[in-house]
């Protein structure tokens, strides 16, 4: 039976704030649909104090910005993008087109076709998340998306040079210095100067996430995203200092980022809490990490490791770090998570920044039904059918006529009847199991 050494604030306190965000986002989206560029400019000036003649960076501006980025930063960006590209390419190579013959001359198949265009949102604000450029743009390009539009906000009126460099090196076809709901809306619905896209990807704050939620259906999205989450599973062999550091590494994302420890050792749980209390005062990101841990931090003690895995699955956490004697056990025991990080040699921060798997992952329990962003999200798996044998067409026509009339679809039945009549003298004799 699990025991809580630390519990979060009641969920009711969180839901009221979400309702306010939803209404404000709805107003902005409606306004941008109505007034296009004029509204986009108004919101950019209001929220980011940013209103250049053109939000899109020209090729000359991009070259100048990239030239001003330190060489070490550019080298690191290229290294990380190569890790992301290699893994995304391996994923793409695993997705094969299919064609089978189910009856003589009846060919069924599917193909993986990239979307015509994608919008990549790369967050800025307090943290210029250059890594999000790798995850959204590189992956889209590996998928074969011909046009990738990328938006990132200015930071306190300045151009985020490293982020622009990352977007450019990742292969973005259009780069806009534009942030928030106005950026997401402009990419989704299109304006006089920004061509709309059929799909949006990338993380963001509560307003960006809500904008994507409200636009879903009108355009596709990678997934519904909320605050960053970390859940650590630890046994008595784990280093409590490492556990504490790793929990706080994700709590610094924002004051609403959950950080959860599930452990089989009450002693370790108490040691982790002690380390966190010592570490927090000296963290440069204390103003985010401290309220995140205070309001959303949890320490849960399980009786057994099997119970710990069950508890972790019940959270369906975005990032699950497994610091146990045999971390690979989690691969066989768990199913509901965004990404697993196995053993002390890896950590969630590697996934966020450098290792090559995608860091755009499901939150708020969405890992129960979806994984994170990957090359397949930019692909549509579409089917095709072809019947070249007249006998097979006649057989299908007869069965279609009968099946459609059971459902009272006379028009469907007649489409089958036409072929059964036209090719009836060549009808195929069907024996169960005779197909391919």
C-alpha positions in Angstrom: 0.0 0.0 0.0 1.7 3.3 -1.1 2.5 5.9 1.6 3.0 9.6 0.9 5.9 11.4 2.5 4.9 14.5 0.5 1.7 15.3 -1.3 0.8 18.0 -3.9 -1.7 20.8 -3.6 -5.4 19.9 -4.4 -6.1 19.6 -8.1 -9.1 22.0 -7.8 -6.7 24.9 -7.4 -5.2 24.1 -10.8 -8.4 23.8 -12.9 -9.7 27.3 -12.2 -6.6 28.8 -13.7 -7.0 26.7 -16.9 -10.5 28.0 -17.5 -9.2 31.6 -17.6 -6.5 30.7 -20.0 -8.9 29.0 -22.4 -11.2 32.0 -22.6 -8.3 34.4 -23.3 -6.9 32.2 -26.0 -10.3 31.8 -27.6 -10.6 35.6 -27.9 -7.1 36.0 -29.5 -7.8 33.2 -32.0 -11.1 34.7 -33.1 -9.5 38.1 -33.5 -6.6 36.8 -35.6 -9.1 34.9 -37.8 -10.9 38.2 -38.3 -8.1 40.7 -38.7 -5.1 38.6 -39.8 -1.7 40.4 -39.8 -3.1 43.5 -38.1 -4.2 41.4 -35.0 -0.9 39.4 -35.0 1.1 42.6 -34.9 -1.1 44.1 -32.2 -0.6 41.0 -29.9 3.1 40.8 -30.6 3.5 44.4 -29.6 1.3 43.9 -26.5 2.9 40.7 -25.2 6.5 40.9 -26.5 6.9 44.6 -27.3 7.9 43.5 -30.7 6.7 45.0 -34.0 9.3 44.9 -36.8 8.4 45.8 -40.4 8.4 42.1 -41.1 8.3 39.2 -38.6 10.0 36.9 -41.2 13.8 36.9 -41.2 15.4 37.3 -44.6 18.2 35.1 -45.7 20.6 37.9 -45.2 19.4 38.5 -41.7 19.7 34.8 -40.8 23.3 34.6 -42.2 24.2 37.7 -40.2 22.7 36.3 -37.0 24.3 32.9 -37.4 27.7 34.5 -38.1 27.5 36.2 -34.7 26.9 32.9 -32.7 30.1 31.5 -31.0 31.6 28.6 -32.9 31.4 26.3 -29.9 27.6 26.9 -29.7 27.3 26.2 -33.5 29.4 23.0 -33.1 27.2 21.8 -30.2 24.0 22.5 -32.2 25.3 20.5 -35.1 26.3 17.6 -32.8 22.9 17.4 -31.1 21.0 17.8 -34.4 23.0 14.9 -35.8 21.9 12.7 -32.8 18.3 13.7 -33.4 18.6 13.2 -37.2 20.2 9.7 -36.8 17.5 8.4 -34.5 14.7 10.0 -36.6 16.1 8.4 -39.7 16.2 5.0 -38.0 12.5 5.5 -37.1 11.6 6.5 -40.7 13.5 3.5 -42.1 11.4 1.2 -39.9 8.2 2.5 -41.6 7.7 0.4 -44.7 5.2 0.8 -47.5 3.0 -2.2 -47.9 1.3 -3.9 -50.8 -0.4 -7.3 -50.7 -2.6 -9.3 -53.1 -5.6 -10.6 -51.3 -7.4 -12.2 -54.3 -6.2 -12.6 -57.8 -5.7 -9.1 -59.2 -6.8 -7.4 -55.9 -4.0 -5.3 -54.6 -4.2 -3.4 -51.3 -1.5 -1.2 -50.0 -0.5 1.7 -47.8 2.1 4.5 -48.2 3.6 6.9 -45.6 3.1 10.4 -47.1 4.5 13.5 -45.3 2.2 16.4 -44.7 2.6 19.3 -47.2 3.8 21.7 -44.5 4.3 21.9 -40.8 4.6 24.7 -38.2 7.3 24.4 -35.6 6.9 26.5 -32.4 10.2 27.0 -30.6 9.6 28.5 -27.1 11.5 31.5 -25.9 10.6 33.8 -23.0 12.8 33.1 -20.0 14.4 30.1 -21.5 15.5 30.1 -25.2 14.8 26.4 -25.9 17.2 25.8 -28.9 16.7 22.1 -28.4 13.0 22.4 -29.5 14.2 23.5 -32.9 16.1 20.2 -33.3 13.1 18.1 -32.1 10.5 19.7 -34.3 12.3 20.9 -37.4 15.0 18.2 -37.9 12.3 15.4 -37.4 10.0 17.1 -39.9 12.7 17.3 -42.5 13.7 13.6 -42.0 10.0 12.8 -42.5 10.2 14.6 -45.9 8.0 17.6 -45.1 8.8 20.0 -47.9 7.9 23.3 -46.1 8.6 23.9 -42.4 7.6 27.2 -40.9 9.3 28.0 -37.6 8.4 30.7 -35.0 10.2 31.8 -31.9 9.6 34.9 -29.8 12.1 37.7 -29.2 13.5 37.7 -25.7 13.1 41.0 -24.0 13.2 42.8 -27.3 16.3 41.0 -28.5 16.8 38.4 -31.2 17.6 34.9 -29.7 20.6 34.3 -32.0 21.4 30.7 -30.9 17.7 29.7 -31.4 17.7 31.3 -34.9 20.9 29.4 -35.7 19.4 26.1 -34.5 16.2 26.7 -36.6 18.3 27.5 -39.6 20.7 24.6 -39.3 17.8 22.3 -38.6 16.4 23.1 -42.1 13.5 25.6 -41.5 12.3 27.0 -44.7 10.8 30.1 -43.1 11.8 31.7 -39.8 9.6 34.2 -38.0 10.4 36.2 -34.8 7.0 35.8 -33.4 5.8 34.1 -30.2 2.8 33.0 -28.2 -0.8 32.4 -29.3 -0.3 34.9 -32.1 2.4 32.8 -33.7 0.5 29.5 -33.3 -2.7 31.1 -34.7 -0.9 32.7 -37.7 0.7 29.4 -38.7 -2.5 27.5 -38.3 -5.1 29.8 -40.0 -2.7 31.8 -42.2 -2.6 35.6 -42.6 -1.8 37.9 -45.5 1.9 37.3 -45.0 2.1 33.9 -43.3 0.9 30.9 -45.3 -1.1 28.5 -43.1 0.1 24.9 -42.4 -1.9 21.7 -41.9 0.1 20.7 -38.8 1.6 22.3 -35.7 4.3 20.9 -33.4 6.4 22.0 -30.5 6.0 22.8 -26.8 5.1 26.1 -25.2 3.5 27.7 -22.2 -0.1 27.2 -21.0 -1.4 29.7 -23.6 0.5 28.0 -26.5 -0.7 24.6 -25.4 -4.3 25.8 -25.1 -4.1 27.5 -28.6 -3.0 24.1 -30.1 -5.8 22.4 -28.2 -8.5 24.8 -29.6 -7.0 24.6 -33.1 -6.9 20.8 -33.2 -9.2 19.4 -35.8 -8.8 22.5 -38.0 -5.1 21.5 -38.1 -3.3 18.5 -36.8 -1.0 18.8 -33.8 1.8 16.7 -32.4 0.0 16.2 -29.0 -1.7 18.0 -26.1 1.0 19.3 -23.8 1.0 20.7 -20.3 3.8 21.5 -17.8 6.9 19.4 -17.9 6.8 16.4 -15.6 9.4 14.1 -14.1 8.9 10.8 -12.1 11.8 9.0 -10.6 11.6 5.3 -9.6 14.3 4.6 -7.1 15.2 1.7 -4.8 17.6 1.5 -1.9 20.6 1.3 -4.3 20.0 4.8 -5.7 22.1 7.8 -4.8 19.7 10.3 -3.0 21.7 13.3 -4.0 21.5 12.3 -7.7 17.7 11.7 -7.3 17.3 15.2 -5.7 19.3 16.9 -8.4 17.4 15.1 -11.2 14.0 16.0 -9.7 14.9 19.7 -9.5 16.3 19.6 -13.0 12.8 19.4 -14.3 11.1 21.4 -11.6 13.0 24.5 -12.9 10.9 24.4 -16.1 8.1 26.2 -14.3 6.2 26.7 -11.1 3.6 24.2 -12.2 6.0 21.3 -13.2 5.3 18.1 -11.2 8.3 16.3 -9.8 7.5 12.9 -8.3 9.6 10.3 -6.5 8.3 6.7 -6.2 10.7 4.7 -4.0 10.8 1.3 -2.2 13.0 2.9 0.5 11.5 5.3 3.0 15.0 6.2 4.2 16.0 7.2 0.7 12.8 9.2 0.3 13.6 11.3 3.4 17.2 11.7 2.3 16.0 13.0 -1.1 13.7 15.5 0.6 16.6 16.7 2.8 18.9 17.2 -0.2 16.2 19.1 -2.0 15.7 21.5 0.9 19.5 22.1 0.9 19.8 22.5 -2.9 16.8 24.8 -3.5 18.1 28.0 -1.9 21.2 28.1 -4.1 19.5 27.4 -7.4 19.6 30.3 -9.9 16.1 29.0 -11.1 14.8 28.8 -7.5 11.8 31.1 -8.3 10.4 28.4 -10.6 11.8 25.2 -8.9 10.8 26.1 -5.4 7.1 26.6 -6.0 7.0 23.6 -8.4 8.4 21.4 -5.6 6.3 23.0 -2.9 3.0 22.7 -4.8 3.5 19.8 -7.1 6.3 17.7 -5.6 5.5 14.2 -4.3 7.3 11.4 -2.5 5.6 8.1 -2.5 6.8 5.0 -0.8 5.9 1.6 -2.3 6.2 -1.8 -0.6 7.8 -3.6 -3.6 9.4 -2.7 -6.9 6.4 -4.2 -8.7 4.1 -1.9 -6.8 6.4 1.1 -7.7 6.1 0.2 -11.4 2.3 0.1 -11.0 2.2 3.4 -9.2 4.4 5.0 -11.9 2.1 3.7 -14.6 -0.9 5.3 -12.8 0.8 8.7 -13.3 1.5 8.1 -17.0 4.4 10.6 -16.6 6.1 12.5 -19.3 9.7 11.5 -18.2 10.3 8.4 -16.1 13.8 8.0 -14.7 14.5 4.5 -13.3 17.3 4.5 -10.7 17.2 0.9 -9.5 19.6 -2.0 -9.3 18.3 -3.4 -12.6 16.6 -0.5 -14.4 15.8 -2.5 -17.6 13.1 -4.3 -15.7 11.0 -1.3 -16.3 10.9 -2.2 -20.0 8.9 -5.3 -19.2 6.8 -4.0 -16.3 5.7 -0.6 -17.6 3.5 0.7 -20.4 2.3 4.2 -19.6 5.1 6.8 -19.9 6.4 9.4 -22.4 10.0 8.3 -22.3 12.1 6.0 -20.0 15.6 6.9 -18.8 17.3 3.8 -17.5 20.0 3.9 -14.9 22.2 6.5 -13.3 24.3 6.9 -16.5 21.4 8.7 -18.2 19.0 11.4 -17.1 16.0 13.3 -18.3 18.2 16.3 -19.1 20.0 14.2 -21.7 16.7 13.6 -23.4 15.8 17.2 -23.2 19.1 18.5 -24.7 21.5 16.1 -26.3 20.9 12.4 -26.6 18.8 12.2 -29.8 15.3 10.9 -28.8 12.6 13.5 -29.1 11.8 15.7 -26.1 8.3 16.7 -27.1 6.4 14.2 -25.0 2.9 13.6 -23.6 1.9 15.2 -20.2 -1.1 15.2 -17.9 -1.7 11.5 -18.3 -1.7 11.5 -22.1 0.9 8.8 -22.1 -2.0 6.4 -21.5 -2.9 6.7 -25.2 0.0 8.3 -27.1 3.7 8.5 -27.4 5.6 11.7 -28.1 6.6 13.5 -31.2 8.5 11.4 -33.7 9.0 11.2 -37.4 5.7 9.3 -37.9 3.7 12.2 -36.6 4.6 14.1 -39.7 3.5 11.2 -41.9 0.0 10.2 -43.1 -0.4 6.5 -43.5 -2.8 6.4 -46.5 -4.2 3.3 -48.3 -4.9 2.5 -51.9 -6.8 -0.3 -53.6 -6.7 -1.8 -57.1 -8.7 -4.6 -58.8 -7.4 -5.7 -62.2 -9.0 -9.2 -62.3 -12.6 -9.1 -63.6 -13.5 -12.3 -61.9 -12.4 -10.9 -58.5 -14.3 -7.7 -59.2 -17.5 -9.7 -60.0 -17.1 -11.7 -56.8 -16.6 -8.6 -54.7 -19.5 -6.9 -56.5 -21.9 -9.8 -55.5 -20.8 -9.8 -51.9 -20.9 -6.0 -51.8 -24.5 -5.9 -53.0 -25.7 -8.4 -50.4 -23.6 -6.7 -47.5 -24.8 -3.2 -48.5 -28.5 -4.2 -48.5 -28.2 -5.7 -45.0 -27.3 -2.1 -44.0 -30.0 -0.6 -46.2 -27.4 1.2 -48.4 -29.0 0.7 -51.9 -26.6 3.0 -53.7 -23.6 1.1 -52.4 -25.3 -2.2 -53.4 -25.8 -0.9 -57.0 -22.1 0.0 -57.3 -21.4 -3.7 -56.6 -24.2 -4.9 -58.8 -22.9 -3.0 -61.8 -19.6 -4.9 -61.6 -21.1 -8.2 -60.8 -23.3 -7.9 -63.9 -20.6 -6.6 -66.2 -18.0 -9.2 -65.2 -20.5 -11.9 -64.1 -19.4 -14.5 -66.8 -15.9 -14.4 -65.3 -16.8 -14.5 -61.6 -14.2 -16.0 -59.4 -15.1 -19.1 -57.4 -14.2 -18.3 -53.8 -13.1 -20.8 -51.3 -12.4 -19.8 -47.7 -8.7 -19.3 -47.1 -8.0 -19.0 -50.9 -6.7 -15.4 -50.5 -3.1 -14.4 -50.3 
